[in-house]
Amino acid sequence: MADTRSTEAVLRWSASPLTRSIATCVGVVLAIAVIGARWQLIAFVAPMLGLLSSIDWQRRPATTSVLGYPGTARCFENEQMQLSAELAEETPVGTLHVCAIPGLQTEVISGDDARTTVSAGAPRWGRYPLRTQVEVVAAGGLLTGTATIDAADLFVFPVAPPQPTGIPRTELPDRLGTHLTRHIGPGVEFADIRPYLPGDQLRTVNWSVSARRGTLHVTERLTDRAADVVVLVDMSAQPAGPATAATERALRGATQVVQTALRNGDRAGIVGLGGSRPRWLGADIGRRQFYRVLDAALGVGSEYLNTAGTLAPRAAIPPGAVVVGFSTMLDTGFALALIDLCKRGHTVVAVDVLEGWPFADSHDPILERMWALQRSAMYRDMKVIGVDVVPWPGGITLDQAMSLVPDRARRSS
Protein backbone atom coordinates (compact mmCIF):
# COMPACT_ATOMS: atom_id res chain seq x y z
CA MET A 1 0.00 0.00 0.00
CA ALA A 2 1.31 3.47 -0.91
CA ASP A 3 2.57 5.74 1.84
CA THR A 4 2.50 2.99 4.43
CA ARG A 5 4.91 3.02 7.34
CA SER A 6 6.00 -0.09 9.21
CA THR A 7 7.27 0.61 12.73
CA GLU A 8 8.92 -2.04 14.85
CA ALA A 9 9.32 -1.98 18.64
CA VAL A 10 10.71 -4.28 21.33
CA LEU A 11 8.11 -6.07 23.44
CA ARG A 12 8.22 -5.84 27.21
CA TRP A 13 7.10 -9.18 28.62
CA SER A 14 5.31 -9.71 31.92
CA ALA A 15 3.00 -12.24 33.53
CA SER A 16 -0.38 -12.50 31.87
CA PRO A 17 -3.68 -12.29 33.78
CA LEU A 18 -3.94 -16.10 33.44
CA THR A 19 -0.56 -16.54 35.12
CA ARG A 20 -1.50 -14.20 37.96
CA SER A 21 -4.78 -16.05 38.50
CA ILE A 22 -3.05 -19.44 38.60
CA ALA A 23 -0.37 -18.12 40.98
CA THR A 24 -3.07 -16.74 43.26
CA CYS A 25 -4.90 -20.04 43.35
CA VAL A 26 -1.69 -21.96 44.03
CA GLY A 27 -0.77 -19.62 46.87
CA VAL A 28 -4.17 -19.89 48.52
CA VAL A 29 -4.27 -23.70 48.27
CA LEU A 30 -0.73 -24.07 49.61
CA ALA A 31 -1.54 -21.78 52.52
CA ILE A 32 -4.61 -23.89 53.36
CA ALA A 33 -2.56 -27.09 53.05
CA VAL A 34 0.10 -25.80 55.43
CA ILE A 35 -2.29 -24.29 57.97
CA GLY A 36 -4.76 -27.19 57.93
CA ALA A 37 -2.12 -29.91 57.58
CA ARG A 38 -3.89 -31.31 54.53
CA TRP A 39 -1.15 -32.67 52.31
CA GLN A 40 -3.67 -33.93 49.77
CA LEU A 41 -4.13 -30.37 48.50
CA ILE A 42 -0.52 -30.34 47.29
CA ALA A 43 -1.38 -33.07 44.82
CA PHE A 44 -4.28 -30.92 43.66
CA VAL A 45 -2.06 -27.91 42.82
CA ALA A 46 0.87 -29.93 41.46
CA PRO A 47 -0.24 -29.54 37.81
CA MET A 48 -0.56 -25.80 38.33
CA LEU A 49 2.93 -25.63 39.81
CA GLY A 50 4.25 -27.55 36.83
CA LEU A 51 2.55 -25.11 34.50
CA LEU A 52 4.05 -22.10 36.27
CA SER A 53 7.51 -23.66 36.21
CA SER A 54 7.35 -23.83 32.42
CA ILE A 55 7.00 -20.04 32.05
CA ASP A 56 10.62 -19.67 30.95
CA TRP A 57 10.00 -22.17 28.13
CA GLN A 58 7.22 -20.07 26.59
CA ARG A 59 7.88 -19.09 23.00
CA ARG A 60 7.70 -15.33 22.64
CA PRO A 61 8.80 -12.97 19.85
CA ALA A 62 11.26 -10.24 20.68
CA THR A 63 9.63 -7.50 18.59
CA THR A 64 6.31 -6.55 17.05
CA SER A 65 5.39 -4.35 14.08
CA VAL A 66 2.52 -1.99 13.36
CA LEU A 67 1.54 -0.68 9.94
CA GLY A 68 0.32 2.91 9.75
CA TYR A 69 -1.22 4.48 6.69
CA PRO A 70 -0.78 7.07 5.62
CA GLY A 71 2.57 7.09 7.38
CA THR A 72 2.78 10.88 7.23
CA ALA A 73 -0.37 12.98 7.02
CA ARG A 74 -0.75 16.74 6.70
CA CYS A 75 -3.68 18.99 7.49
CA PHE A 76 -4.48 22.45 8.78
CA GLU A 77 -5.72 23.39 12.21
CA ASN A 78 -9.21 22.07 13.10
CA GLU A 79 -9.25 19.83 10.04
CA GLN A 80 -9.82 16.09 10.29
CA MET A 81 -7.66 13.38 8.75
CA GLN A 82 -8.36 9.66 8.60
CA LEU A 83 -5.52 7.51 9.92
CA SER A 84 -5.32 3.74 10.25
CA ALA A 85 -3.07 1.38 12.18
CA GLU A 86 -2.97 -2.41 12.11
CA LEU A 87 -0.79 -5.22 13.34
CA ALA A 88 1.67 -6.64 10.83
CA GLU A 89 0.99 -10.13 9.48
CA GLU A 90 4.00 -11.67 11.19
CA THR A 91 2.81 -10.43 14.60
CA PRO A 92 1.27 -13.18 16.76
CA VAL A 93 -2.24 -12.90 18.14
CA GLY A 94 -2.66 -9.62 19.98
CA THR A 95 -4.72 -6.48 20.40
CA LEU A 96 -4.13 -2.89 19.30
CA HIS A 97 -5.73 0.31 20.51
CA VAL A 98 -4.99 4.01 20.03
CA CYS A 99 -3.60 5.98 22.98
CA ALA A 100 -4.58 9.53 23.86
CA ILE A 101 -2.09 12.28 22.97
CA PRO A 102 -2.30 15.76 24.54
CA GLY A 103 -3.69 18.18 21.97
CA LEU A 104 -4.72 15.49 19.47
CA GLN A 105 -8.44 14.83 19.10
CA THR A 106 -9.25 11.34 17.85
CA GLU A 107 -12.52 9.57 17.17
CA VAL A 108 -12.64 5.87 16.36
CA ILE A 109 -14.39 5.21 13.05
CA SER A 110 -14.00 1.45 12.86
CA GLY A 111 -11.75 -1.21 14.21
CA ASP A 112 -11.20 -4.57 15.81
CA ASP A 113 -8.43 -6.19 17.84
CA ALA A 114 -5.93 -6.04 14.97
CA ARG A 115 -6.86 -2.82 13.17
CA THR A 116 -8.17 0.64 14.08
CA THR A 117 -9.22 3.58 11.91
CA VAL A 118 -9.59 6.98 13.55
CA SER A 119 -10.44 10.53 12.54
CA ALA A 120 -7.74 12.80 13.96
CA GLY A 121 -7.32 16.56 14.18
CA ALA A 122 -5.83 19.25 16.37
CA PRO A 123 -6.71 22.88 17.17
CA ARG A 124 -3.04 23.91 17.30
CA TRP A 125 -0.24 23.45 14.79
CA GLY A 126 2.54 20.99 15.44
CA ARG A 127 3.51 17.33 15.08
CA TYR A 128 1.21 14.73 16.59
CA PRO A 129 2.03 10.99 16.49
CA LEU A 130 -0.69 8.36 16.20
CA ARG A 131 0.38 6.38 19.28
CA THR A 132 -0.80 2.81 19.65
CA GLN A 133 -0.59 0.31 22.48
CA VAL A 134 0.05 -3.30 21.40
CA GLU A 135 -0.53 -6.32 23.63
CA VAL A 136 0.69 -9.73 22.44
CA VAL A 137 0.05 -13.03 24.22
CA ALA A 138 2.76 -15.70 24.08
CA ALA A 139 2.00 -19.12 22.63
CA GLY A 140 1.39 -20.74 26.04
CA GLY A 141 -0.74 -17.86 27.30
CA LEU A 142 1.38 -17.30 30.43
CA LEU A 143 3.19 -14.14 29.20
CA THR A 144 1.89 -10.87 27.79
CA GLY A 145 4.08 -8.53 25.76
CA THR A 146 3.31 -4.81 25.52
CA ALA A 147 4.80 -2.08 23.35
CA THR A 148 3.99 1.55 22.57
CA ILE A 149 4.43 2.34 18.88
CA ASP A 150 3.96 5.57 16.92
CA ALA A 151 2.29 4.17 13.83
CA ALA A 152 1.92 7.46 11.91
CA ASP A 153 2.64 11.18 12.16
CA LEU A 154 0.07 13.92 11.73
CA PHE A 155 1.57 17.33 10.94
CA VAL A 156 -0.88 20.15 11.57
CA PHE A 157 -0.10 23.36 9.68
CA PRO A 158 -1.01 26.81 11.03
CA VAL A 159 -3.83 28.75 9.42
CA ALA A 160 -2.62 32.16 8.29
CA PRO A 161 -4.95 35.19 8.58
CA PRO A 162 -6.30 36.41 5.24
CA GLN A 163 -4.99 39.97 5.63
CA PRO A 164 -2.19 40.72 3.14
CA THR A 165 1.12 41.93 4.49
CA GLY A 166 3.07 44.58 2.65
CA ILE A 167 6.78 44.63 1.97
CA PRO A 168 9.10 47.63 2.32
CA ARG A 169 9.73 49.73 -0.76
CA THR A 170 13.00 48.66 -2.30
CA GLU A 171 14.65 47.99 -5.63
CA LEU A 172 12.94 44.94 -7.16
CA PRO A 173 14.32 42.50 -9.73
CA ASP A 174 13.47 43.18 -13.38
CA ARG A 175 10.70 40.60 -13.47
CA LEU A 176 7.03 41.15 -14.30
CA GLY A 177 4.87 41.19 -11.20
CA THR A 178 2.25 43.12 -9.26
CA HIS A 179 4.31 45.65 -7.26
CA LEU A 180 4.17 49.15 -8.71
CA THR A 181 7.60 50.76 -9.16
CA ARG A 182 8.93 54.08 -10.42
CA HIS A 183 10.50 52.44 -13.47
CA ILE A 184 9.15 53.10 -16.94
CA GLY A 185 7.91 50.04 -18.78
CA PRO A 186 4.86 47.90 -19.46
CA GLY A 187 2.09 48.63 -16.99
CA VAL A 188 -1.21 50.39 -16.46
CA GLU A 189 -0.29 53.34 -14.20
CA PHE A 190 0.34 56.66 -15.97
CA ALA A 191 3.89 58.02 -15.72
CA ASP A 192 4.52 60.74 -18.36
CA ILE A 193 4.04 61.83 -21.95
CA ARG A 194 7.03 62.31 -24.24
CA PRO A 195 7.67 62.80 -27.98
CA TYR A 196 7.60 59.79 -30.22
CA LEU A 197 10.95 58.08 -30.88
CA PRO A 198 11.75 55.55 -33.61
CA GLY A 199 11.07 52.09 -32.30
CA ASP A 200 8.13 53.01 -30.05
CA GLN A 201 5.09 50.81 -30.45
CA LEU A 202 2.09 52.39 -32.14
CA ARG A 203 -0.23 51.25 -29.38
CA THR A 204 1.60 53.59 -26.97
CA VAL A 205 0.84 56.67 -29.11
CA ASN A 206 -1.44 59.16 -27.37
CA TRP A 207 -3.51 60.35 -30.32
CA SER A 208 -5.36 63.14 -28.52
CA VAL A 209 -2.13 64.75 -27.29
CA SER A 210 -0.49 64.21 -30.69
CA ALA A 211 -3.40 65.99 -32.39
CA ARG A 212 -3.17 68.98 -30.05
CA ARG A 213 0.62 69.34 -30.34
CA GLY A 214 0.91 68.51 -34.00
CA THR A 215 3.55 65.79 -33.52
CA LEU A 216 3.40 62.21 -32.33
CA HIS A 217 3.61 61.71 -28.56
CA VAL A 218 3.56 58.49 -26.59
CA THR A 219 2.31 57.67 -23.09
CA GLU A 220 4.80 56.22 -20.65
CA ARG A 221 3.58 53.98 -17.87
CA LEU A 222 5.03 52.66 -14.63
CA THR A 223 5.97 49.02 -14.68
CA ASP A 224 4.91 46.36 -12.18
CA ARG A 225 7.61 44.05 -10.92
CA ALA A 226 7.82 40.93 -8.78
CA ALA A 227 9.74 40.51 -5.55
CA ASP A 228 11.71 37.76 -3.88
CA VAL A 229 10.57 37.35 -0.26
CA VAL A 230 12.41 35.13 2.21
CA VAL A 231 11.25 34.69 5.81
CA LEU A 232 13.69 33.92 8.62
CA VAL A 233 12.29 32.05 11.61
CA ASP A 234 14.15 31.97 14.91
CA MET A 235 14.07 28.35 16.10
CA SER A 236 16.51 28.77 18.98
CA ALA A 237 15.59 27.71 22.50
CA GLN A 238 13.66 30.30 24.49
CA PRO A 239 13.27 30.78 28.24
CA ALA A 240 10.10 29.50 29.84
CA GLY A 241 7.23 31.95 30.11
CA PRO A 242 6.04 34.64 27.68
CA ALA A 243 9.06 34.13 25.40
CA THR A 244 7.99 30.55 24.69
CA ALA A 245 4.43 31.64 23.95
CA ALA A 246 5.66 34.38 21.59
CA THR A 247 7.58 31.94 19.41
CA GLU A 248 4.29 30.22 18.54
CA ARG A 249 3.23 33.36 16.66
CA ALA A 250 6.48 33.48 14.73
CA LEU A 251 5.48 30.57 12.50
CA ARG A 252 2.03 32.03 11.95
CA GLY A 253 3.56 35.33 10.89
CA ALA A 254 5.99 33.61 8.53
CA THR A 255 3.11 31.65 7.00
CA GLN A 256 1.13 34.86 6.47
CA VAL A 257 4.04 36.61 4.75
CA VAL A 258 4.69 33.64 2.46
CA GLN A 259 0.98 33.32 1.66
CA THR A 260 0.75 36.99 0.68
CA ALA A 261 3.89 36.83 -1.46
CA LEU A 262 2.73 33.79 -3.40
CA ARG A 263 -0.71 35.29 -3.95
CA ASN A 264 0.98 38.35 -5.47
CA GLY A 265 2.98 36.19 -7.85
CA ASP A 266 6.25 36.72 -5.97
CA ARG A 267 8.82 34.09 -5.16
CA ALA A 268 8.97 33.02 -1.52
CA GLY A 269 11.32 30.90 0.58
CA ILE A 270 12.10 30.18 4.21
CA VAL A 271 15.18 29.84 6.40
CA GLY A 272 15.01 28.44 9.93
CA LEU A 273 17.99 29.38 12.08
CA GLY A 274 18.90 28.13 15.52
CA GLY A 275 17.79 24.93 17.17
CA SER A 276 19.19 21.51 16.52
CA ARG A 277 18.37 21.34 12.78
CA PRO A 278 18.75 24.66 10.90
CA ARG A 279 17.18 24.29 7.46
CA TRP A 280 16.20 26.32 4.42
CA LEU A 281 14.10 26.16 1.27
CA GLY A 282 14.91 28.21 -1.81
CA ALA A 283 12.53 30.83 -3.18
CA ASP A 284 10.00 29.69 -5.78
CA ILE A 285 6.49 30.49 -7.00
CA GLY A 286 3.23 28.61 -7.17
CA ARG A 287 0.72 27.08 -4.83
CA ARG A 288 2.85 24.01 -4.26
CA GLN A 289 5.62 26.23 -2.87
CA PHE A 290 3.30 27.25 -0.03
CA TYR A 291 3.07 23.65 1.16
CA ARG A 292 6.83 23.18 0.67
CA VAL A 293 7.43 26.12 2.98
CA LEU A 294 5.12 24.65 5.61
CA ASP A 295 6.92 21.31 5.32
CA ALA A 296 10.27 23.02 5.78
CA ALA A 297 8.99 24.99 8.78
CA LEU A 298 7.88 21.83 10.58
CA GLY A 299 10.69 19.63 9.27
CA VAL A 300 8.49 17.36 7.15
CA GLY A 301 9.59 15.59 3.98
CA SER A 302 12.90 15.90 2.20
CA GLU A 303 12.59 18.91 -0.12
CA TYR A 304 14.32 21.32 2.23
CA LEU A 305 18.06 21.41 2.89
CA ASN A 306 19.85 21.34 6.22
CA THR A 307 22.55 23.82 7.02
CA ALA A 308 25.14 24.47 9.70
CA GLY A 309 26.14 27.59 11.54
CA THR A 310 24.12 30.62 12.56
CA LEU A 311 24.09 32.61 9.29
CA ALA A 312 21.67 32.24 6.42
CA PRO A 313 23.22 30.40 3.45
CA ARG A 314 23.87 32.56 0.41
CA ALA A 315 22.09 30.05 -1.83
CA ALA A 316 18.91 30.49 0.21
CA ILE A 317 18.64 34.26 -0.32
CA PRO A 318 18.37 35.42 -3.97
CA PRO A 319 20.09 38.70 -4.88
CA GLY A 320 17.90 41.67 -4.04
CA ALA A 321 15.47 39.62 -1.93
CA VAL A 322 13.40 41.16 0.84
CA VAL A 323 14.08 39.38 4.13
CA VAL A 324 11.46 39.32 6.90
CA GLY A 325 12.63 37.79 10.16
CA PHE A 326 10.43 36.63 13.05
CA SER A 327 12.12 36.36 16.41
CA THR A 328 11.95 37.27 20.07
CA MET A 329 15.28 39.04 19.50
CA LEU A 330 16.77 37.30 22.53
CA ASP A 331 19.34 35.26 20.62
CA THR A 332 22.48 37.10 19.57
CA GLY A 333 23.17 34.67 16.75
CA PHE A 334 19.88 35.50 15.02
CA ALA A 335 20.60 39.23 15.27
CA LEU A 336 24.02 38.68 13.70
CA ALA A 337 22.35 36.76 10.86
CA LEU A 338 20.07 39.75 10.18
CA ILE A 339 23.03 42.13 10.21
CA ASP A 340 24.95 39.86 7.83
CA LEU A 341 22.04 39.89 5.37
CA CYS A 342 21.88 43.67 5.58
CA LYS A 343 25.58 43.88 4.72
CA ARG A 344 24.95 41.71 1.66
CA GLY A 345 22.60 44.42 0.35
CA HIS A 346 19.22 42.92 1.22
CA THR A 347 16.31 44.85 2.64
CA VAL A 348 15.87 43.31 6.10
CA VAL A 349 12.89 43.71 8.42
CA ALA A 350 12.76 42.02 11.82
CA VAL A 351 9.39 41.45 13.48
CA ASP A 352 9.72 41.29 17.26
CA VAL A 353 7.14 38.77 18.48
CA LEU A 354 8.07 39.26 22.13
CA GLU A 355 5.75 41.43 24.19
CA GLY A 356 6.70 42.87 27.55
CA TRP A 357 8.74 41.13 30.24
CA PRO A 358 10.01 37.77 28.90
CA PHE A 359 10.45 35.98 32.23
CA ALA A 360 7.68 34.46 34.30
CA ASP A 361 9.47 34.25 37.67
CA SER A 362 9.80 37.96 38.43
CA HIS A 363 7.68 41.07 37.99
CA ASP A 364 9.82 43.89 39.40
CA PRO A 365 8.53 47.18 37.88
CA ILE A 366 12.02 48.71 37.87
CA LEU A 367 13.50 45.74 36.01
CA GLU A 368 10.62 45.75 33.54
CA ARG A 369 11.19 49.45 32.85
CA MET A 370 14.90 48.91 32.36
CA TRP A 371 14.09 46.02 30.03
CA ALA A 372 11.80 48.24 27.93
CA LEU A 373 14.50 50.89 27.66
CA GLN A 374 17.07 48.31 26.65
CA ARG A 375 14.74 47.00 23.90
CA SER A 376 14.22 50.54 22.61
CA ALA A 377 17.97 51.02 22.43
CA MET A 378 18.29 47.73 20.56
CA TYR A 379 15.67 48.89 18.03
CA ARG A 380 17.64 52.11 17.49
CA ASP A 381 20.99 50.35 17.09
CA MET A 382 19.60 47.83 14.62
CA LYS A 383 17.99 50.63 12.59
CA VAL A 384 21.31 52.48 12.39
CA ILE A 385 22.92 49.33 10.98
CA GLY A 386 20.12 48.99 8.44
CA VAL A 387 17.77 46.45 10.00
CA ASP A 388 14.31 47.83 10.73
CA VAL A 389 12.78 46.21 13.82
CA VAL A 390 9.01 46.51 14.33
CA PRO A 391 7.14 45.23 17.38
CA TRP A 392 4.19 42.89 16.94
CA PRO A 393 2.03 43.10 20.07
CA GLY A 394 -0.65 40.53 20.61
CA GLY A 395 -3.47 43.06 20.21
CA ILE A 396 -2.81 43.96 16.56
CA THR A 397 -2.57 42.00 13.33
CA LEU A 398 0.64 41.44 11.41
CA ASP A 399 -0.37 43.67 8.51
CA GLN A 400 -0.84 46.55 10.96
CA ALA A 401 2.57 45.91 12.48
CA MET A 402 4.22 45.72 9.05
CA SER A 403 2.71 49.09 8.09
CA LEU A 404 5.16 50.68 10.54
CA VAL A 405 8.15 49.64 8.42
CA PRO A 406 9.77 52.79 6.97
CA ASP A 407 10.30 53.00 3.21
CA ARG A 408 13.92 52.48 2.25
CA ALA A 409 14.79 52.85 -1.41
CA ARG A 410 17.96 50.82 -1.47
CA ARG A 411 19.76 49.21 -4.33
CA SER A 412 21.04 45.71 -3.76
CA SER A 413 24.77 45.33 -4.11
DRENPA-266392 format. One record per residue (C-alpha): x, y, z; residue in three letters. Coordinates in steps of 0.5 Angstrom, whole numbers, plus 500, padded with zeros to 3 digits. Layout:
XYZAla
...
//
This chain:
500500500Met
503507498Ala
505511504Asp
505506509Thr
510506515Arg
512500518Ser
515501525Thr
518496530Glu
519496537Ala
521491543Val
516488547Leu
516488554Arg
514482557Trp
511481564Ser
506476567Ala
499475564Ser
493475568Pro
492468567Leu
499467570Thr
497472576Arg
490468577Ser
494461577Ile
499464582Ala
494467587Thr
490460587Cys
497456588Val
498461594Gly
492460597Val
491453597Val
499452599Leu
497456605Ala
491452607Ile
495446606Ala
500448611Val
495451616Ile
490446616Gly
496440615Ala
492437609Arg
498435605Trp
493432600Gln
492439597Leu
499439595Ile
497434590Ala
491438587Phe
496444586Val
502440583Ala
500441576Pro
499448577Met
506449580Leu
509445574Gly
505450569Leu
508456573Leu
515453572Ser
515452565Ser
514460564Ile
521461562Asp
520456556Trp
514460553Gln
516462546Arg
515469545Arg
518474540Pro
523480541Ala
519485537Thr
513487534Thr
511491528Ser
505496527Val
503499520Leu
501506519Gly
498509513Tyr
498514511Pro
505514515Gly
506522514Thr
499526514Ala
498533513Arg
493538515Cys
491545518Phe
489547524Glu
482544526Asn
482540520Glu
480532521Gln
485527518Met
483519517Gln
489515520Leu
489507521Ser
494503524Ala
494495524Glu
498490527Leu
503487522Ala
502480519Glu
508477522Glu
506479529Thr
503474534Pro
496474536Val
495481540Gly
491487541Thr
492494539Leu
489501541His
490508540Val
493512546Cys
491519548Ala
496525546Ile
495532549Pro
493536544Gly
491531539Leu
483530538Gln
482523536Thr
475519534Glu
475512533Val
471510526Ile
472503526Ser
477498528Gly
478491532Asp
483488536Asp
488488530Ala
486494526Arg
484501528Thr
482507524Thr
481514527Val
479521525Ser
485526528Ala
485533528Gly
488539533Ala
487546534Pro
494548535Arg
500547530Trp
505542531Gly
507535530Arg
502529533Tyr
504522533Pro
499517532Leu
501513539Arg
498506539Thr
499501545Gln
500493543Val
499487547Glu
501481545Val
500474548Val
506469548Ala
504462545Ala
503459552Gly
499464555Gly
503465561Leu
506472558Leu
504478556Thr
508483552Gly
507490551Thr
510496547Ala
508503545Thr
509505538Ile
508511534Asp
505508528Ala
504515524Ala
505522524Asp
500528523Leu
503535522Phe
498540523Val
500547519Phe
498554522Pro
492558519Val
495564517Ala
490570517Pro
487573510Pro
490580511Gln
496581506Pro
502584509Thr
506589505Gly
514589504Ile
518595505Pro
519599498Arg
526597495Thr
529596489Glu
526590486Leu
529585481Pro
527586473Asp
521581473Arg
514582471Leu
510582478Gly
504586481Thr
509591485His
508598483Leu
515602482Thr
518608479Arg
521605473His
518606466Ile
516600462Gly
510596461Pro
504597466Gly
498601467Val
499607472Glu
501613468Phe
508616469Ala
509621463Asp
508624456Ile
514625452Arg
515626444Pro
515620440Tyr
522616438Leu
524611433Pro
522604435Gly
516606440Asp
510602439Gln
504605436Leu
500603441Arg
503607446Thr
502613442Val
497618445Asn
493621439Trp
489626443Ser
496630445Val
499628439Ser
493632435Ala
494638440Arg
501639439Arg
502637432Gly
507632433Thr
507624435Leu
507623443His
507617447Val
505615454Thr
510612459Glu
507608464Arg
510605471Leu
512598471Thr
510593476Asp
515588478Arg
516582482Ala
519581489Ala
523576492Asp
521575499Val
525570504Val
523569512Val
527568517Leu
525564523Val
528564530Asp
528557532Met
533558538Ser
531555545Ala
527561549Gln
527562556Pro
520559560Ala
514564560Gly
512569555Pro
518568551Ala
516561549Thr
509563548Ala
511569543Ala
515564539Thr
509560537Glu
506567533Arg
513567529Ala
511561525Leu
504564524Arg
507571522Gly
512567517Ala
506563514Thr
502570513Gln
508573509Val
509567505Val
502567503Gln
501574501Thr
508574497Ala
505568493Leu
499571492Arg
502577489Asn
506572484Gly
513573488Asp
518568490Arg
518566497Ala
523562501Gly
524560508Ile
530560513Val
530557520Gly
536559524Leu
538556531Gly
536550534Gly
538543533Ser
537543526Arg
537549522Pro
534549515Arg
532553509Trp
528552503Leu
530556496Gly
525562494Ala
520559488Asp
513561486Ile
506557486Gly
501554490Arg
506548491Arg
511552494Gln
507554500Phe
506547502Tyr
514546501Arg
515552506Val
510549511Leu
514543511Asp
521546512Ala
518550518Ala
516544521Leu
521539519Gly
517535514Val
519531508Gly
526532504Ser
525538500Glu
529543504Tyr
536543506Leu
540543512Asn
545548514Thr
550549519Ala
552555523Gly
548561525Thr
548565519Leu
543564513Ala
546561507Pro
548565501Arg
544560496Ala
538561500Ala
537569499Ile
537571492Pro
540577490Pro
536583492Gly
531579496Ala
527582502Val
528579508Val
523579514Val
525576520Gly
521573526Phe
524573533Ser
524575540Thr
531578539Met
534575545Leu
539571541Asp
545574539Thr
546569533Gly
540571530Phe
541578531Ala
548577527Leu
545574522Ala
540579520Leu
546584520Ile
550580516Asp
544580511Leu
544587511Cys
551588509Lys
550583503Arg
545589501Gly
538586502His
533590505Thr
532587512Val
526587517Val
526584524Ala
519583527Val
519583535Asp
514578537Val
516579544Leu
511583548Glu
513586555Gly
517582560Trp
520576558Pro
521572564Phe
515569569Ala
519569575Asp
520576577Ser
515582576His
520588579Asp
517594576Pro
524597576Ile
527591572Leu
521592567Glu
522599566Arg
530598565Met
528592560Trp
524596556Ala
529602555Leu
534597553Gln
529594548Arg
528601545Ser
536602545Ala
537595541Met
531598536Tyr
535604535Arg
542601534Asp
539596529Met
536601525Lys
543605525Val
546599522Ile
540598517Gly
536593520Val
529596521Asp
526592528Val
518593529Val
514590535Pro
508586534Trp
504586540Pro
499581541Gly
493586540Gly
494588533Ile
495584527Thr
501583523Leu
499587517Asp
498593522Gln
505592525Ala
508591518Met
505598516Ser
510601521Leu
516599517Val
520606514Pro
521606506Asp
528605505Arg
530606497Ala
536602497Arg
540598491Arg
542591492Ser
550591492Ser
//
